[in-house]
């Protein structure tokens, strides 16, 4: 839940502002906002100050070194909630914290100032209350410069903590400075004229918003021991409160959106890390199982040898591999197989001389194609070839028959012959 801090120097009207705001929002306003006090001390304090104001008096200033905390939850009808905390302290303590630059060295500062510094830096939204009296009505140049430096240094420090987009410089008691408003046309120009260093460093580019309120618009002048004094009138009005509440709501929504985006981003990072851890764990488990398996089958060295041999077998064109591939692919050319062959003398008649006859059978064990069957008739170192070419399908037989009657053989002892297929 976003947090709002309210700080300011002495006389800036912090106590009157928060009391008036809390009472105005003790019932839901037209914007649907309600300030819900979070403890009894807060309620008692606000009721006490409110009674003082309606009795035409101002509450006493907080003493230096005194520090107490008030807390509300500012709630809107749409469900938006903001934690508003006022660590009420003496304005002199705030001046010491920022004007004397003690905030840069929290270890060496008093306890109440350290709490104030932590409170200011931890808030998502900061309202820095300013009374123009510290500048327009201040005749002491050194004190006026110190007042402006305290504001500028506070904004420098708060802005460096990443809260710069959610800081507002709030002019208070503006009912007394209407002439300044007419002269400058708006409060930002008033800051430019009377707080030039603050304006140049933080207001000119709207990194810090400029706002204005009058907690007590209706006042009356009374004589106090013969001296005139301005005091609240009963049932006084306020101005600028609605604009202030709307601004706080807008800033709170921006803070919530940023926090939700950061939460989603962090959740995504955590989820990614969990997934990475699971993958690493799974990989480690697989490695462990593999190591155990390798040890069971004889050790990593044997496995390495087997892997090397396996890689060699995969990358080499070995005969056995080629044979298997060819077996899987089937024959690509005819493969004639001489199943049988024989020869005999053939009588030629009265001369009792013989011719020679060669016959046999061939089977194609290969692919479909042409097969050539050859033979030779051989006599006295001379040969007479014959051949025939036929087309055979895979597994088909062919019975061949060759005869030579040109040359005569007297007996079987003279018979020599060859027969083959290709």
RARA-V263563 format. One record per pair of residues at least 12 apart in sequence whose C-alpha atoms are under 10 Angstrom apart, sorted by the first residue. I is the first residue (numbers start at 0). J is the second residue. If there is no record, write none. Layout:
i=I j=J
i=I j=J
//
This chain:
i=0 j=72
i=0 j=79
i=0 j=80
i=0 j=81
i=0 j=82
i=0 j=123
i=0 j=251
i=0 j=254
i=0 j=255
i=0 j=258
i=1 j=72
i=1 j=79
i=1 j=80
i=1 j=81
i=1 j=82
i=1 j=83
i=1 j=122
i=1 j=123
i=1 j=124
i=1 j=250
i=1 j=251
i=1 j=252
i=1 j=253
i=1 j=254
i=1 j=255
i=1 j=258
i=2 j=71
i=2 j=72
i=2 j=73
i=2 j=80
i=2 j=81
i=2 j=82
i=2 j=83
i=2 j=84
i=2 j=118
i=2 j=121
i=2 j=122
i=2 j=123
i=2 j=124
i=2 j=125
i=2 j=251
i=2 j=254
i=3 j=70
i=3 j=71
i=3 j=72
i=3 j=73
i=3 j=81
i=3 j=82
i=3 j=83
i=3 j=84
i=3 j=85
i=3 j=118
i=3 j=119
i=3 j=121
i=3 j=122
i=3 j=123
i=3 j=124
i=3 j=125
i=3 j=126
i=3 j=165
i=3 j=166
i=3 j=247
i=3 j=250
i=3 j=251
i=4 j=70
i=4 j=82
i=4 j=83
i=4 j=84
i=4 j=85
i=4 j=86
i=4 j=118
i=4 j=119
i=4 j=120
i=4 j=121
i=4 j=122
i=4 j=123
i=4 j=124
i=4 j=125
i=4 j=126
i=4 j=127
i=4 j=166
i=5 j=17
i=5 j=83
i=5 j=84
i=5 j=85
i=5 j=86
i=5 j=87
i=5 j=118
i=5 j=119
i=5 j=122
i=5 j=124
i=5 j=125
i=5 j=126
i=5 j=127
i=5 j=128
i=5 j=167
i=5 j=169
i=6 j=84
i=6 j=85
i=6 j=86
i=6 j=87
i=6 j=88
i=6 j=89
i=6 j=90
i=6 j=93
i=6 j=115
i=6 j=118
i=6 j=119
i=6 j=125
i=6 j=126
i=6 j=127
i=6 j=128
i=6 j=129
i=6 j=153
i=7 j=87
i=7 j=88
i=7 j=89
i=7 j=90
i=7 j=91
i=7 j=92
i=7 j=93
i=7 j=94
i=7 j=126
i=7 j=127
i=7 j=128
i=7 j=129
i=7 j=130
i=7 j=149
i=7 j=150
i=7 j=153
i=7 j=168
i=7 j=169
i=8 j=88
i=8 j=89
i=8 j=90
i=8 j=91
i=8 j=92
i=8 j=93
i=8 j=94
i=8 j=95
i=8 j=97
i=8 j=127
i=8 j=128
i=8 j=129
i=8 j=130
i=8 j=133
i=8 j=146
i=8 j=149
i=8 j=150
i=9 j=60
i=9 j=61
i=9 j=63
i=9 j=88
i=9 j=89
i=9 j=90
i=9 j=91
i=9 j=92
i=9 j=93
i=9 j=94
i=9 j=128
i=9 j=129
i=9 j=130
i=9 j=133
i=10 j=60
i=10 j=89
i=10 j=90
i=10 j=91
i=10 j=128
i=10 j=129
i=10 j=130
i=10 j=131
i=10 j=132
i=10 j=133
i=10 j=171
i=11 j=90
i=11 j=127
i=11 j=128
i=11 j=129
i=11 j=130
i=11 j=131
i=11 j=132
i=11 j=133
i=11 j=169
i=11 j=170
i=11 j=171
i=11 j=172
i=12 j=58
i=12 j=60
i=12 j=90
i=12 j=128
i=12 j=129
i=12 j=130
i=12 j=170
i=12 j=171
i=12 j=172
i=12 j=213
i=12 j=214
i=13 j=60
i=13 j=85
i=13 j=87
i=13 j=88
i=13 j=89
i=13 j=90
i=13 j=126
i=13 j=127
i=13 j=128
i=13 j=129
i=13 j=171
i=13 j=214
i=14 j=44
i=14 j=45
i=14 j=48
i=14 j=57
i=14 j=58
i=14 j=59
i=14 j=60
i=14 j=61
i=14 j=85
i=14 j=87
i=14 j=88
i=14 j=214
i=15 j=45
i=15 j=48
i=15 j=49
i=15 j=52
i=15 j=57
i=15 j=58
i=15 j=213
i=15 j=214
i=15 j=215
i=16 j=128
i=16 j=171
i=16 j=172
i=16 j=212
i=16 j=213
i=16 j=214
i=16 j=215
i=16 j=237
i=16 j=240
i=17 j=45
i=17 j=48
i=17 j=69
i=17 j=83
i=17 j=84
i=17 j=85
i=17 j=214
i=18 j=41
i=18 j=42
i=18 j=44
i=18 j=45
i=18 j=46
i=18 j=47
i=18 j=48
i=18 j=49
i=18 j=52
i=18 j=214
i=19 j=45
i=19 j=48
i=19 j=49
i=19 j=52
i=19 j=213
i=19 j=214
i=19 j=215
i=19 j=235
i=19 j=236
i=19 j=237
i=19 j=240
i=20 j=34
i=20 j=45
i=20 j=214
i=20 j=237
i=20 j=240
i=20 j=241
i=20 j=243
i=20 j=244
i=21 j=33
i=21 j=34
i=21 j=35
i=21 j=36
i=21 j=41
i=21 j=42
i=21 j=45
i=21 j=46
i=21 j=49
i=21 j=71
i=21 j=73
i=22 j=34
i=22 j=42
i=22 j=45
i=22 j=46
i=22 j=49
i=23 j=236
i=23 j=237
i=23 j=240
i=23 j=241
i=24 j=73
i=24 j=74
i=24 j=240
i=24 j=241
i=24 j=244
i=27 j=74
i=27 j=75
i=27 j=76
i=28 j=75
i=28 j=241
i=29 j=241
i=30 j=75
i=30 j=76
i=30 j=241
i=30 j=244
i=30 j=245
i=30 j=248
i=31 j=74
i=31 j=75
i=31 j=76
i=31 j=77
i=31 j=78
i=32 j=73
i=32 j=74
i=32 j=75
i=32 j=76
i=32 j=77
i=32 j=78
i=32 j=79
i=32 j=80
i=32 j=241
i=32 j=244
i=32 j=245
i=32 j=248
i=33 j=71
i=33 j=72
i=33 j=73
i=33 j=74
i=33 j=75
i=33 j=76
i=33 j=80
i=33 j=244
i=34 j=70
i=34 j=71
i=34 j=72
i=34 j=73
i=34 j=74
i=34 j=75
i=34 j=80
i=34 j=81
i=34 j=82
i=34 j=83
i=35 j=70
i=35 j=71
i=35 j=72
i=35 j=73
i=35 j=74
i=35 j=82
i=35 j=83
i=36 j=69
i=36 j=70
i=36 j=71
i=36 j=72
i=36 j=73
i=36 j=82
i=36 j=83
i=37 j=69
i=37 j=70
i=37 j=71
i=37 j=72
i=37 j=82
i=37 j=83
i=37 j=84
i=38 j=69
i=38 j=70
i=38 j=71
i=39 j=69
i=39 j=70
i=40 j=67
i=40 j=68
i=40 j=69
i=40 j=70
i=41 j=67
i=41 j=68
i=41 j=69
i=41 j=70
i=41 j=71
i=41 j=85
i=42 j=69
i=42 j=70
i=42 j=71
i=44 j=69
i=45 j=69
i=50 j=233
i=51 j=231
i=52 j=215
i=52 j=230
i=52 j=231
i=52 j=232
i=52 j=233
i=52 j=234
i=52 j=235
i=53 j=230
i=53 j=231
i=53 j=232
i=53 j=233
i=53 j=234
i=53 j=235
i=54 j=230
i=54 j=231
i=54 j=232
i=54 j=233
i=54 j=234
i=55 j=218
i=55 j=219
i=55 j=221
i=55 j=229
i=55 j=230
i=55 j=231
i=55 j=232
i=55 j=233
i=55 j=234
i=55 j=235
i=56 j=229
i=56 j=230
i=56 j=231
i=56 j=232
i=56 j=233
i=57 j=229
i=57 j=230
i=57 j=231
i=60 j=88
i=60 j=89
i=60 j=90
i=61 j=87
i=61 j=88
i=61 j=89
i=61 j=90
i=61 j=91
i=61 j=92
i=62 j=88
i=62 j=89
i=62 j=90
i=62 j=91
i=62 j=92
i=63 j=88
i=63 j=89
i=63 j=90
i=63 j=91
i=63 j=92
i=63 j=93
i=63 j=111
i=64 j=88
i=64 j=89
i=64 j=91
i=64 j=92
i=64 j=109
i=64 j=110
i=64 j=111
i=64 j=112
i=65 j=87
i=65 j=88
i=65 j=89
i=65 j=92
i=65 j=111
i=66 j=86
i=66 j=87
i=66 j=88
i=66 j=89
i=66 j=92
i=66 j=110
i=66 j=111
i=66 j=112
i=66 j=114
i=66 j=115
i=67 j=85
i=67 j=86
i=67 j=87
i=67 j=88
i=67 j=111
i=68 j=84
i=68 j=85
i=68 j=86
i=68 j=87
i=68 j=88
i=68 j=118
i=69 j=83
i=69 j=84
i=69 j=85
i=69 j=86
i=69 j=87
i=70 j=82
i=70 j=83
i=70 j=84
i=70 j=85
i=70 j=86
i=71 j=83
i=71 j=84
i=71 j=85
i=72 j=84
i=73 j=244
i=73 j=247
i=73 j=248
i=74 j=248
i=75 j=248
i=79 j=248
i=79 j=251
i=79 j=252
i=79 j=255
i=80 j=248
i=80 j=251
i=80 j=252
i=80 j=255
i=81 j=123
i=81 j=124
i=81 j=247
i=81 j=248
i=81 j=250
i=81 j=251
i=81 j=252
i=81 j=255
i=82 j=122
i=82 j=123
i=82 j=124
i=82 j=251
i=83 j=122
i=83 j=124
i=83 j=125
i=84 j=118
i=84 j=119
i=84 j=122
i=85 j=115
i=85 j=118
i=85 j=119
i=86 j=114
i=86 j=115
i=86 j=118
i=86 j=119
i=87 j=115
i=88 j=111
i=88 j=112
i=88 j=115
i=92 j=109
i=92 j=111
i=92 j=112
i=92 j=115
i=93 j=112
i=93 j=115
i=93 j=116
i=93 j=149
i=93 j=150
i=93 j=153
i=94 j=145
i=94 j=146
i=94 j=148
i=94 j=149
i=94 j=150
i=94 j=153
i=95 j=108
i=95 j=112
i=95 j=149
i=96 j=108
i=96 j=109
i=96 j=112
i=96 j=113
i=96 j=115
i=96 j=116
i=96 j=149
i=96 j=152
i=96 j=153
i=97 j=116
i=97 j=145
i=97 j=146
i=97 j=148
i=97 j=149
i=97 j=150
i=97 j=151
i=97 j=152
i=97 j=153
i=97 j=154
i=97 j=155
i=97 j=156
i=98 j=144
i=98 j=145
i=98 j=146
i=98 j=147
i=98 j=148
i=98 j=149
i=98 j=150
i=98 j=151
i=98 j=152
i=98 j=153
i=99 j=145
i=99 j=148
i=99 j=149
i=99 j=152
i=100 j=148
i=100 j=149
i=100 j=152
i=100 j=153
i=100 j=156
i=101 j=113
i=101 j=116
i=102 j=115
i=102 j=116
i=102 j=117
i=102 j=120
i=102 j=152
i=102 j=153
i=102 j=156
i=103 j=116
i=103 j=156
i=105 j=117
i=116 j=153
i=116 j=156
i=116 j=157
i=119 j=153
i=119 j=156
i=119 j=157
i=120 j=153
i=120 j=156
i=120 j=157
i=120 j=158
i=120 j=159
i=120 j=160
i=120 j=161
i=120 j=162
i=121 j=157
i=121 j=160
i=121 j=162
i=122 j=157
i=122 j=160
i=122 j=162
i=122 j=165
i=122 j=166
i=123 j=157
i=123 j=160
i=123 j=161
i=123 j=162
i=123 j=163
i=123 j=164
i=123 j=165
i=123 j=166
i=123 j=250
i=123 j=251
i=123 j=254
i=123 j=255
i=124 j=157
i=124 j=162
i=124 j=163
i=124 j=164
i=124 j=165
i=124 j=166
i=124 j=167
i=124 j=247
i=124 j=250
i=124 j=251
i=124 j=254
i=125 j=154
i=125 j=157
i=125 j=162
i=125 j=163
i=125 j=164
i=125 j=165
i=125 j=166
i=125 j=167
i=125 j=168
i=125 j=169
i=125 j=207
i=125 j=247
i=126 j=165
i=126 j=166
i=126 j=167
i=126 j=168
i=126 j=169
i=126 j=208
i=126 j=210
i=126 j=243
i=126 j=247
i=127 j=150
i=127 j=153
i=127 j=154
i=127 j=166
i=127 j=167
i=127 j=168
i=127 j=169
i=127 j=170
i=127 j=171
i=127 j=209
i=127 j=210
i=128 j=150
i=128 j=167
i=128 j=168
i=128 j=169
i=128 j=170
i=128 j=171
i=128 j=210
i=128 j=211
i=128 j=212
i=129 j=146
i=129 j=147
i=129 j=150
i=129 j=168
i=129 j=169
i=129 j=170
i=129 j=171
i=129 j=172
i=129 j=211
i=130 j=169
i=130 j=170
i=130 j=171
i=130 j=172
i=130 j=173
i=130 j=176
i=131 j=170
i=131 j=171
i=131 j=172
i=131 j=173
i=131 j=175
i=131 j=176
i=131 j=179
i=131 j=189
i=131 j=190
i=131 j=193
i=131 j=194
i=132 j=171
i=132 j=172
i=132 j=175
i=132 j=176
i=133 j=145
i=133 j=146
i=133 j=147
i=133 j=193
i=134 j=146
i=134 j=147
i=134 j=193
i=134 j=194
i=135 j=176
i=135 j=179
i=135 j=193
i=135 j=194
i=143 j=193
i=143 j=194
i=144 j=194
i=144 j=196
i=146 j=194
i=147 j=193
i=147 j=194
i=147 j=195
i=147 j=196
i=147 j=197
i=148 j=194
i=148 j=196
i=148 j=197
i=149 j=197
i=150 j=168
i=150 j=194
i=150 j=196
i=150 j=197
i=151 j=194
i=151 j=195
i=151 j=196
i=151 j=197
i=151 j=198
i=151 j=199
i=151 j=200
i=151 j=201
i=152 j=197
i=154 j=166
i=154 j=167
i=154 j=168
i=154 j=197
i=154 j=200
i=154 j=201
i=154 j=207
i=155 j=197
i=155 j=200
i=155 j=201
i=158 j=201
i=158 j=206
i=158 j=207
i=162 j=206
i=162 j=207
i=162 j=254
i=163 j=201
i=163 j=205
i=163 j=206
i=163 j=207
i=163 j=208
i=164 j=205
i=164 j=206
i=164 j=207
i=164 j=208
i=164 j=250
i=164 j=253
i=164 j=254
i=165 j=206
i=165 j=207
i=165 j=208
i=165 j=246
i=165 j=247
i=165 j=249
i=165 j=250
i=165 j=251
i=165 j=253
i=165 j=254
i=166 j=201
i=166 j=205
i=166 j=206
i=166 j=207
i=166 j=208
i=166 j=209
i=166 j=247
i=166 j=250
i=167 j=202
i=167 j=205
i=167 j=206
i=167 j=207
i=167 j=208
i=167 j=209
i=167 j=210
i=167 j=211
i=167 j=243
i=167 j=246
i=167 j=247
i=168 j=187
i=168 j=190
i=168 j=197
i=168 j=201
i=168 j=202
i=168 j=207
i=168 j=208
i=168 j=209
i=168 j=210
i=168 j=211
i=169 j=186
i=169 j=208
i=169 j=209
i=169 j=210
i=169 j=211
i=169 j=212
i=169 j=243
i=170 j=186
i=170 j=187
i=170 j=189
i=170 j=190
i=170 j=209
i=170 j=210
i=170 j=211
i=170 j=212
i=170 j=213
i=171 j=210
i=171 j=211
i=171 j=212
i=171 j=213
i=171 j=214
i=171 j=215
i=171 j=239
i=172 j=211
i=172 j=212
i=172 j=213
i=172 j=214
i=172 j=215
i=172 j=216
i=172 j=237
i=172 j=238
i=173 j=186
i=173 j=211
i=173 j=212
i=173 j=213
i=173 j=214
i=173 j=215
i=173 j=216
i=173 j=238
i=173 j=239
i=174 j=211
i=174 j=212
i=174 j=213
i=174 j=214
i=174 j=215
i=174 j=216
i=174 j=217
i=174 j=218
i=174 j=237
i=174 j=238
i=175 j=213
i=175 j=216
i=185 j=209
i=185 j=210
i=185 j=211
i=186 j=209
i=186 j=210
i=186 j=211
i=187 j=202
i=187 j=203
i=187 j=205
i=187 j=208
i=187 j=209
i=187 j=210
i=187 j=211
i=188 j=202
i=188 j=203
i=188 j=209
i=189 j=209
i=190 j=202
i=190 j=203
i=190 j=209
i=191 j=203
i=208 j=246
i=210 j=239
i=210 j=242
i=210 j=243
i=210 j=246
i=211 j=238
i=211 j=239
i=211 j=240
i=211 j=242
i=211 j=243
i=212 j=237
i=212 j=238
i=212 j=239
i=212 j=240
i=212 j=241
i=212 j=242
i=212 j=243
i=213 j=236
i=213 j=237
i=213 j=238
i=213 j=239
i=213 j=240
i=214 j=235
i=214 j=236
i=214 j=237
i=214 j=238
i=214 j=239
i=214 j=240
i=215 j=230
i=215 j=231
i=215 j=232
i=215 j=234
i=215 j=235
i=215 j=236
i=215 j=237
i=215 j=238
i=216 j=231
i=216 j=232
i=216 j=235
i=216 j=236
i=216 j=237
i=216 j=238
i=217 j=229
i=217 j=230
i=217 j=231
i=217 j=232
i=217 j=233
i=217 j=234
i=217 j=235
i=217 j=236
i=217 j=237
i=218 j=230
i=218 j=231
i=218 j=232
i=218 j=233
i=218 j=235
i=218 j=236
i=219 j=231
i=219 j=232
i=219 j=233
i=220 j=232
i=329 j=365
i=329 j=366
i=330 j=364
i=330 j=365
i=330 j=366
i=330 j=367
i=330 j=393
i=331 j=365
i=331 j=366
i=331 j=367
i=331 j=368
i=332 j=363
i=332 j=364
i=332 j=365
i=332 j=366
i=332 j=367
i=332 j=368
i=332 j=369
i=332 j=393
i=333 j=362
i=333 j=363
i=333 j=364
i=333 j=365
i=333 j=366
i=333 j=367
i=333 j=368
i=333 j=369
i=333 j=370
i=333 j=390
i=333 j=391
i=333 j=392
i=333 j=393
i=333 j=394
i=333 j=421
i=334 j=362
i=334 j=363
i=334 j=364
i=334 j=365
i=334 j=366
i=334 j=367
i=334 j=368
i=334 j=369
i=334 j=370
i=334 j=391
i=334 j=393
i=334 j=394
i=334 j=420
i=334 j=421
i=335 j=361
i=335 j=362
i=335 j=363
i=335 j=364
i=335 j=365
i=335 j=366
i=335 j=368
i=335 j=369
i=335 j=370
i=335 j=371
i=335 j=372
i=335 j=391
i=335 j=393
i=335 j=394
i=335 j=395
i=335 j=396
i=335 j=419
i=335 j=420
i=335 j=421
i=336 j=360
i=336 j=361
i=336 j=362
i=336 j=363
i=336 j=364
i=336 j=365
i=336 j=370
i=336 j=394
i=336 j=396
i=336 j=419
i=336 j=420
i=336 j=421
i=337 j=359
i=337 j=360
i=337 j=361
i=337 j=362
i=337 j=363
i=337 j=372
i=337 j=396
i=337 j=397
i=337 j=418
i=337 j=419
i=337 j=420
i=337 j=421
i=338 j=359
i=338 j=360
i=338 j=361
i=338 j=362
i=338 j=363
i=338 j=396
i=338 j=397
i=338 j=398
i=339 j=358
i=339 j=359
i=339 j=360
i=339 j=361
i=339 j=362
i=339 j=398
i=339 j=418
i=340 j=357
i=340 j=358
i=340 j=359
i=340 j=360
i=340 j=361
i=340 j=398
i=340 j=399
i=340 j=400
i=340 j=417
i=340 j=418
i=340 j=419
i=341 j=356
i=341 j=357
i=341 j=358
i=341 j=359
i=341 j=360
i=341 j=400
i=341 j=416
i=341 j=417
i=341 j=418
i=342 j=355
i=342 j=356
i=342 j=357
i=342 j=358
i=342 j=359
i=342 j=400
i=342 j=401
i=342 j=402
i=342 j=414
i=342 j=415
i=342 j=416
i=342 j=417
i=342 j=418
i=343 j=355
i=343 j=356
i=343 j=357
i=343 j=358
i=343 j=402
i=343 j=411
i=343 j=414
i=344 j=356
i=344 j=357
i=344 j=402
i=344 j=403
i=344 j=404
i=344 j=407
i=344 j=408
i=344 j=409
i=344 j=410
i=344 j=411
i=344 j=414
i=345 j=402
i=345 j=403
i=345 j=404
i=345 j=407
i=345 j=408
i=346 j=404
i=346 j=407
i=346 j=408
i=346 j=409
i=347 j=404
i=347 j=407
i=350 j=409
i=351 j=407
i=351 j=408
i=351 j=409
i=351 j=410
i=352 j=404
i=352 j=406
i=352 j=407
i=352 j=408
i=352 j=409
i=352 j=410
i=353 j=403
i=353 j=404
i=353 j=405
i=353 j=406
i=353 j=407
i=353 j=408
i=353 j=409
i=353 j=410
i=353 j=411
i=353 j=414
i=354 j=402
i=354 j=403
i=354 j=404
i=354 j=405
i=354 j=406
i=354 j=407
i=354 j=408
i=354 j=409
i=354 j=410
i=354 j=414
i=355 j=376
i=355 j=401
i=355 j=402
i=355 j=403
i=355 j=404
i=355 j=405
i=355 j=406
i=355 j=407
i=355 j=408
i=355 j=411
i=355 j=414
i=355 j=415
i=355 j=416
i=356 j=376
i=356 j=400
i=356 j=401
i=356 j=402
i=356 j=403
i=356 j=404
i=356 j=416
i=357 j=374
i=357 j=375
i=357 j=376
i=357 j=399
i=357 j=400
i=357 j=401
i=357 j=402
i=357 j=403
i=357 j=416
i=357 j=417
i=357 j=418
i=358 j=374
i=358 j=398
i=358 j=399
i=358 j=400
i=358 j=401
i=358 j=402
i=358 j=418
i=359 j=397
i=359 j=398
i=359 j=399
i=359 j=400
i=359 j=401
i=359 j=418
i=359 j=419
i=360 j=372
i=360 j=396
i=360 j=397
i=360 j=398
i=360 j=399
i=360 j=400
i=360 j=420
i=361 j=391
i=361 j=394
i=361 j=395
i=361 j=396
i=361 j=397
i=361 j=398
i=361 j=399
i=361 j=419
i=361 j=420
i=362 j=391
i=362 j=392
i=362 j=393
i=362 j=394
i=362 j=395
i=362 j=396
i=362 j=397
i=362 j=398
i=362 j=420
i=363 j=390
i=363 j=391
i=363 j=392
i=363 j=393
i=363 j=394
i=363 j=395
i=363 j=396
i=363 j=397
i=363 j=420
i=364 j=391
i=364 j=392
i=364 j=393
i=364 j=394
i=364 j=395
i=364 j=396
i=365 j=391
i=365 j=392
i=365 j=393
i=365 j=394
i=365 j=395
i=366 j=391
i=366 j=392
i=366 j=393
i=366 j=394
i=367 j=390
i=367 j=391
i=367 j=392
i=367 j=393
i=367 j=394
i=367 j=395
i=368 j=389
i=368 j=390
i=368 j=391
i=368 j=392
i=368 j=393
i=369 j=388
i=369 j=389
i=369 j=390
i=369 j=391
i=369 j=392
i=369 j=421
i=370 j=387
i=370 j=388
i=370 j=389
i=370 j=390
i=370 j=391
i=370 j=392
i=370 j=397
i=370 j=420
i=370 j=421
i=371 j=386
i=371 j=387
i=371 j=388
i=371 j=389
i=371 j=390
i=371 j=419
i=371 j=420
i=371 j=421
i=372 j=385
i=372 j=386
i=372 j=387
i=372 j=388
i=372 j=389
i=372 j=397
i=372 j=399
i=372 j=400
i=372 j=418
i=372 j=419
i=372 j=420
i=372 j=421
i=373 j=385
i=373 j=386
i=373 j=387
i=373 j=388
i=373 j=399
i=373 j=401
i=373 j=417
i=373 j=418
i=373 j=419
i=373 j=420
i=373 j=421
i=374 j=386
i=374 j=387
i=374 j=400
i=374 j=401
i=374 j=416
i=374 j=417
i=374 j=418
i=374 j=419
i=374 j=420
i=375 j=401
i=375 j=403
i=375 j=415
i=375 j=416
i=375 j=417
i=375 j=418
i=375 j=419
i=376 j=401
i=376 j=402
i=376 j=403
i=376 j=406
i=376 j=414
i=376 j=415
i=376 j=416
i=376 j=417
i=376 j=418
i=377 j=406
i=377 j=413
i=377 j=414
i=377 j=415
i=377 j=416
i=377 j=417
i=378 j=406
i=378 j=407
i=378 j=408
i=378 j=413
i=378 j=414
i=378 j=415
i=378 j=416
i=379 j=413
i=379 j=414
i=379 j=415
i=380 j=415
i=382 j=415
i=382 j=416
i=382 j=417
i=383 j=403
i=383 j=406
i=383 j=416
i=384 j=401
i=384 j=403
i=384 j=416
i=384 j=417
i=384 j=418
i=385 j=401
i=385 j=402
i=385 j=403
i=385 j=418
i=386 j=399
i=386 j=400
i=386 j=401
i=386 j=418
i=386 j=419
i=386 j=420
i=387 j=399
i=387 j=400
i=387 j=401
i=387 j=420
i=388 j=420
i=388 j=421
i=401 j=418
//
